[in-house]
Structure formats: structure tokens, C-alpha cells
Amino acid sequence: MRESAAHTSAPSTASGPVRAISAALLAVAALTACSPLVDPKEVAQEERSVVDAPLRDGGELVIGLDAEPDALDPSLSTTLVGRQIFSAMCEKLYDVDRDLRVVPQLAAAAPELSDDGLTLTIPLRDDGVLFNDGTPFDAGAVAQSLRRHIELPGSVRGTELDAVEKVEAAGDDTVVLRLSRPDAGLPATLADRAGMVMSPAALDEHGADFARDPVCVGPFDYTERVAQDRVVLDRSDHYYGADEVRLDRVVYKGIPDDNIRLANLRSGQLDLVMEVGPNDVAQVADEAGLELLNQPSLQYMGMTVNIANADGVGKKPRQVEGALAEHDELRTAMSLALDRETINEVVFSGVYQPACGPIPPISPYATEATLACPDFDPDRARALVEESGVDTPVPVEVMIPNDPTNLLLGQVIQAMAGDVGFDVTLRPTEFASSVAAGQAGDFEAYVQGWSGRVDPNGNIGQFFVTGGGNNYSGTDDPEVNALIEDAAAETDPDRRGDLYDELVPELRERNSIIYLYRNRIYNAHRSDVAGIEVYPDGLMRVGRAGHVAEGG
């Protein structure tokens, strides 16, 4: 019922917002009444990244993701659910550990940076690593993948690697990157999809259609994908760490509804679920037969406003029509109209955090300046709406994922914005379709999330630099471009921190992304499995997971 109700826009009269907020509060109260007497906010502080137990060999692990993944191509992928699958089948030059330190994975050691900051030398493993099709891993393969990330039309990695001018293979076990400017965050960038290395044989065979049969280095090998149903990976015979892999098979299923995912976990149809719904966190934490994994995160959720993405991401910015796009003061009014604390309490039972910028509190670059939130100020918001000269109520269409939690979020946004002079219409959209619409510029405002990166530039550059791979708003601001480039290039941590203290308030003032909240990671699995590792980067690492041995 909540889902069908969310398709109807709240009226923008004074009574409409009151009714919508009241309904949302009643819904949360009803859910809470069915929960055990456990304080969700206390549960939120109880961190747990893995359950250790003796494991047996064999069996499959069935995982419920919160959405259908996009293309399983490291150069093109833009989704966290895609990254979840890659974590089991596509290793990277570097990874992050549970303390968010960048550590070698397919690289043999930390990269060496030249004194001028323009040459990065990466030593590679030389212990007989093979791709999952048996092709040898070497510097030539790494260079081919990096060049593809940079040059492939439509690659989202191009923005992440835009400082890389040239890629060279120096022998079989060394790669050298020549840079056009220093890039302090490049090692961290290579700890995500930009550092994933694809089989050169598979690239030669499939080219731009690599996602049809993706082959990398990893504990599991791609077997099949059935659209809107499952992605299947099987244990790799070629993996260098095969002796540590217990499972025979991993199956990923996209199930957007939190309630259905959890019901399937309880019934045994799933072994592990991504994203326990916030209203279920306290109950799952205390439920026999289930284990809750709980970590802080790098993630955020925000509302992207389409300002100049008229022709699609990567095309020349061009002003779009619409009040929110054309009036800075209306974007500011929208931000001031949203009570982020109330959103967290009403929609998320208080287990998430309000967010007002791209840098998470667990980052070493988090400061009072980067974390500051604008005050909830509906009076000022109403004044700005009036100052804009736009006839009220100001119509705004918000594209939002069509799962129940986001639909409730949309209703609360409707009510709060309606109270200051906006008439918000929700456009519930299936996740993959919303990503495609965002890339095409087919939206006015879009509620979407970002899974976050260790280095601040990974949360900023591609969203705000002109032509950035995730710049769905079409932001085109030379001053912002220069600030982002300066901060990304600065290698002195203190000076770099000062630059982010200057940059983030500038981004906040422009409101091309209106930040809403920051997720906390709540995943759960059945008690008869163990070894699943979850870090603040949000990835569920299953390479050493398995079923608990008898007597374990």
C-alpha cells in the first residue's frame, strides 16, 4: 500500500504537508511497535565487520542485492551493486583494508612517486597470477586495461584517471603512469574500478562488449547473467589464492524491496542481504539465526538538480529549462526547506546521519567546514521562493528509486518542500532505468546515492568537474574546476585539507547536489555462514566466506 500511495503527489496546500508528515510518522510508529525493545540508535554504534567460525568446503552463497546491477564492465559501471559483484570476480591493483588504508592487491607494493609528482611507478605481483581464463597477468595486461579505462567512449573511469597522460609497461612486472599534473588521490583511485584489470584475451575478443563475458583475476569466475533475476559466479580454478576459497558458487539476486529481501533471508532463500532496512535494524540485531554486520560508511544520498545536462553526461553543458535549474535561490530554498534531522528520524529510525557535503565524518579531511549543514530555515526558504519571482507553487519533478523506503523519503520531501512553496511531483523509477535517465539528462531533480571513496576527490571530481563521468547536473564552473584540480593535486595533507575547507562550502552554496543523509552499512547473513567481510567502503567481501562447519 505504501508503494502505490507514493505515486500520488501530496497537495501543496498548508494542510497537505501536515497530513503527509503525520502519515509518515504513523507508519514509522507502527513499524516500531512491532519491534523488540532494542534502541536502534544503540545498535547503530555497535560495529561489527565479520563473523569468524570454522568453515567447510563447498556449497553456494545466495546474496540479495538492493538493485539490479548495471553493465559488468569496470570501465562503464556506475553502481554499488555492480561493485559488490566485482569484489568477488575482478581484483584491482590496490584495495582498502578495514581501516580504509590503501593496500596492494595485484600490485606488489605501494606505488613510487617521483619528486615532481608526475610519474607513478607501480610494481606488480610476479608470482604466477592468472586471469580466470588462464591468460597470464603482466604489465602489458595492466597497461591495456588502464588505456581502455581512459580511452573507451563512455568510460566513467576517464574522469577518475584524467591526470594520466601516458601508460607504459616497463618489462613484465612494472607499470609506469606519466601524469599531466600531480594527483594525490591516484593510488586510492586504483583501489576501485579504475584499478581493475581485465583479461587481454577477453578484451580482444569482446571489445566494447566485455560485459557479455567479463574475465578478470578473482576468487570467482563469471558464469551467467539472467536479466532481472540473477548473476552467477563459480569458483575459479586459476585464482592464485584458490586454497583459501571455500565456496563453489556465489549467486547475486537484485531485490529492491527491503522487506522482501529480509523475508527471503529469514526463510533461507537467501544467505546474505545487502542493506537491512533501517526500521528492521534493531530487530535483526537481536534475532536468533541472523547476524548483523554494522559499519560506518563513506556513502551519501542527495538530490541532484539538472542545471545544464541537456544532452547527456559528457556532452557540452547547455542550460535546461525549469525553475529549479534557472534560479539559484530556488535551489537554496529547497535545501533550507529540508529538515535533515527529521528525515533521519521519520524515514530511517534515526540510524543514519544527516549529510550536507561529499566528505564523510570518518575521513581525515572531515572538518567543521566540510561537515557543516545549513540550518533548517523554512521562513528563509519561503522568502527566497518569493524573491525568485516564479509563480507559486513552483512545480518540481523528483525522480526517485521506486522501493518503499525511498518512496517514503519522497513523501517527506514533498511535504517539507510543499510547506515553503514548491509543488513536488514524485517520479518513481526502477533503479537501472533511473541511472540511464540521469546519464541522459532526462530528469529535473534526481534522488540518488554515492557509495563513497577513501580519497575526497573520488567523491567530488567526477560530480562537479565539467564533463565529469557522474556530473549529472551538468555543472560547468571554471572556479569550481580550478579548486577541485588544486585540491586533487596537493600532496601536503595540511594544505590539502585547507583547500577542501574552501571547496566544499562553495559546492554547498551552489546546490547542484542537495545532500540529504549519510547511510550506515547494515548487512545481515544467516548464522550458518561466516567469513563475510564488510568494511566502511560498503563492499561485501565473500572470497573467504563459507558455510559453518558441523560443530562450528
C-alpha positions, -999 to 999 in steps of 0.1 A, spaced: 0 0 0 28 24 8 42 19 -27 10 26 -45 3 56 -23 37 71 -31 27 76 -68 3 103 -58 17 137 -52 9 155 -20 -12 186 -24 8 218 -18 -18 234 5 -9 241 41 -27 210 52 -11 187 27 24 187 42 10 182 77 -10 152 66 20 137 47 44 141 76 18 128 101 12 97 79 50 91 77 53 94 115 24 69 120 40 45 96 72 46 115 54 43 148 36 12 136 68 -5 125 85 4 158 56 -11 178 63 -45 162 100 -44 170 117 -57 202 126 -33 229 160 -25 215 172 10 209 181 14 172 205 42 180 224 20 204 226 -8 178 239 18 153 270 22 175 278 -15 177 303 -20 149 309 -55 135 327 -63 103 329 -101 102 317 -132 120 345 -158 123 339 -195 125 354 -228 112 341 -233 76 335 -263 55 343 -266 18 317 -264 -9 282 -250 -13 268 -218 -27 261 -184 -12 229 -166 -24 231 -129 -19 202 -104 -21 213 -70 -35 191 -39 -32 190 -34 -70 198 -49 -104 234 -42 -113 243 -22 -144 268 -34 -170 295 -57 -155 322 -37 -173 347 -20 -149 351 9 -174 314 16 -177 299 6 -143 284 33 -121 266 13 -93 274 0 -59 256 -33 -66 279 -37 -96 309 -31 -73 296 -58 -50 298 -84 -78 331 -71 -90 346 -76 -55 342 -114 -60 355 -116 -96 376 -85 -105 406 -77 -83 424 -43 -85 459 -30 -84 451 -19 -48 424 -25 -23 414 -8 10 415 -26 44 391 -23 72 409 9 84 405 24 49 442 22 42 452 16 6 470 -18 4 484 -38 -26 462 -64 -42 475 -71 -78 503 -46 -72 533 -60 -53 538 -29 -31 528 8 -27 535 29 -58 566 51 -61 560 88 -68 587 109 -85 598 141 -68 579 163 -92 547 142 -86 544 135 -123 555 98 -125 539 70 -107 556 36 -108 536 5 -98 554 -28 -91 532 -58 -100 529 -93 -85 552 -117 -103 541 -150 -86 523 -166 -115 490 -147 -112 465 -158 -139 433 -143 -152 402 -166 -149 406 -177 -185 442 -188 -178 458 -158 -195 490 -146 -176 488 -114 -156 515 -90 -165 523 -53 -171 510 -54 -207 476 -66 -195 475 -38 -168 485 -12 -194 458 -24 -218 431 -21 -191 442 13 -180 443 27 -215 408 13 -221 395 29 -188 409 62 -202 400 60 -239 368 39 -242 339 60 -254 315 64 -225 340 52 -199 332 66 -164 368 60 -154 381 87 -178 374 114 -153 389 95 -124 421 90 -145 422 124 -162 456 132 -148 471 102 -165 488 113 -198 505 80 -207 506 44 -196 538 24 -201 546 -13 -194 583 -14 -182 591 -51 -185 566 -77 -173 562 -66 -137 562 -28 -137 537 -2 -150 546 35 -152 520 62 -153 530 96 -167 509 124 -153 499 158 -167 497 171 -131 501 157 -96 472 136 -84 474 128 -47 444 105 -47 455 83 -77 466 53 -56 431 53 -39 415 56 -73 433 25 -84 417 7 -54 384 8 -72 371 1 -107 398 22 -123 423 -2 -109 405 -34 -121 425 -54 -147 407 -72 -174 419 -102 -193 435 -90 -225 422 -121 -243 386 -112 -233 391 -76 -243 405 -86 -277 375 -110 -282 347 -88 -270 360 -52 -272 333 -28 -260 310 -57 -252 333 -70 -225 303 -72 -201 289 -101 -221 315 -124 -206 337 -105 -182 370 -121 -172 394 -107 -145 415 -120 -117 394 -131 -88 383 -159 -65 352 -165 -86 346 -165 -124 316 -152 -143 292 -179 -154 260 -163 -164 236 -134 -161 199 -137 -163 183 -103 -166 161 -92 -137 169 -125 -120 205 -134 -111 242 -132 -117 261 -165 -111 298 -168 -104 317 -201 -99 349 -208 -80 379 -201 -102 404 -228 -109 430 -202 -119 429 -179 -88 462 -175 -71 445 -178 -37 423 -207 -46 433 -227 -15 415 -201 7 383 -201 -13 356 -223 4 325 -218 -17 318 -234 -50 293 -208 -62 280 -173 -55 246 -161 -68 235 -125 -67 199 -115 -69 185 -80 -73 156 -75 -48 148 -38 -43 123 -42 -15 139 -43 19 110 -63 34 112 -90 7 150 -93 10 147 -97 47 118 -122 44 139 -143 20 168 -142 44 147 -155 72 132 -182 51 166 -194 39 161 -185 3 190 -160 8 222 -164 28 232 -127 29 215 -95 22 228 -60 14 211 -31 32 189 -42 60 161 -16 61 166 10 88 133 1 106 145 -35 108 180 -30 122 172 -33 159 151 -64 154 177 -82 132 205 -74 156 186 -93 183 172 -121 161 182 -157 166 197 -173 134 208 -140 119 240 -120 122 241 -82 117 272 -66 102 274 -29 110 299 -4 98 302 34 93 303 44 57 317 67 31 283 69 14 258 97 10 224 102 -6 215 135 -22 192 152 -47 210 161 -79 194 191 -98 197 191 -135 211 225 -144 229 221 -177 228 184 -186 205 189 -216 222 165 -239 236 138 -217 267 133 -195 299 141 -213 283 164 -238 288 202 -238 268 217 -209 236 235 -220 212 253 -198 180 232 -192 146 248 -188 129 247 -154 126 269 -123 150 249 -102 176 249 -129 173 285 -137 171 301 -102 200 297 -77 177 310 -50 152 282 -55 179 255 -51 189 272 -19 153 274 -8 149 237 -14 179 229 7 167 251 36 132 236 34 145 201 42 149 192 79 175 165 77 173 155 113 136 149 109 141 130 77 166 107 95 141 101 124 110 97 103 123 77 74 154 59 89 145 55 126 175 77 135 201 51 125 216 71 96 231 106 98 222 139 81 247 149 54 255 182 38 286 175 19 307 149 0 333 142 27 322 117 53 329 121 91 353 92 91 376 109 65 408 125 77 397 155 57 365 159 77 363 193 95 338 216 108 338 234 74 333 203 53 306 188 76 286 219 83 249 217 75 227 247 66 201 254 93 166 241 86 150 275 79 116 273 62 110 311 67 141 319 48 131 293 22 97 309 17 114 343 13 137 330 -13 109 314 -33 91 348 -33 123 366 -43 127 343 -73 96 359 -89 84 324 -100 47 318 -97 39 296 -68 35 268 -61 68 261 -80 64 228 -98 94 203 -94 95 167 -106 118 145 -85 129 111 -99 134 87 -71 140 50 -67 108 30 -65 115 10 -34 93 16 -3 120 34 18 128 59 -9 91 64 -17 86 73 20 116 97 17 100 112 -14 67 118 5 86 136 33 104 158 8 71 165 -9 56 177 24 86 198 35 91 214 1 54 220 -2 54 239 30 76 266 15 60 270 -19 71 240 -40 47 215 -56 68 183 -58 57 155 -81 74 122 -75 86 101 -105 93 66 -90 117 48 -113 133 14 -114 170 17 -103 188 9 -136 163 30 -156 169 59 -132 207 57 -138 201 57 -176 178 87 -173 203 105 -151 231 100 -176 209 111 -204 198 143 -186 162 131 -186 152 145 -152 146 177 -133 158 165 -98 171 130 -90 175 114 -56 205 92 -59 233 79 -37 271 75 -40 289 47 -23 318 69 -14 356 67 -19 385 68 5 401 99 -11 379 131 -12 384 137 -49 367 104 -56 335 119 -40 339 153 -57 358 155 -90 336 133 -113 304 150 -99 314 186 -104 342 190 -129 329 200 -163 324 168 -184 328 146 -153 316 110 -157 290 114 -129 283 151 -134 245 145 -139 238 181 -130 258 195 -159 278 217 -135 301 239 -156 320 264 -133 357 273 -141 362 285 -105 350 251 -91 371 232 -117 402 250 -106 396 244 -69 389 207 -75 421 204 -95 442 222 -69 429 201 -41 433 169 -60 469 178 -69 481 189 -35 503 163 -17 507 181 16 479 168 38 475 200 58 474 223 27 451 198 10 428 200 40 427 238 38 417 235 1 388 212 9 377 236 36 375 262 9 360 240 -18 332 222 0 313 253 12 315 265 -25 298 233 -36 272 235 -9 264 271 -18 257 261 -55 233 233 -45 237 213 -78 236 184 -53 215 189 -23 229 165 2 203 147 24 217 119 46 246 95 50 239 58 52 254 35 77 261 0 65 238 -27 78 241 -61 61 229 -94 75 235 -131 70 223 -163 83 242 -178 113 252 -209 93 275 -188 71 306 -168 82 337 -151 69 319 -124 50 339 -92 55 323 -57 53 344 -25 56 333 11 55 337 11 17 304 -9 17 317 -39 -2 307 -74 10 339 -95 5 330 -131 1 363 -146 -12 370 -162 22 333 -168 32 317 -202 35 292 -223 54 299 -231 90 314 -265 96 294 -290 117 301 -283 153 314 -248 145 
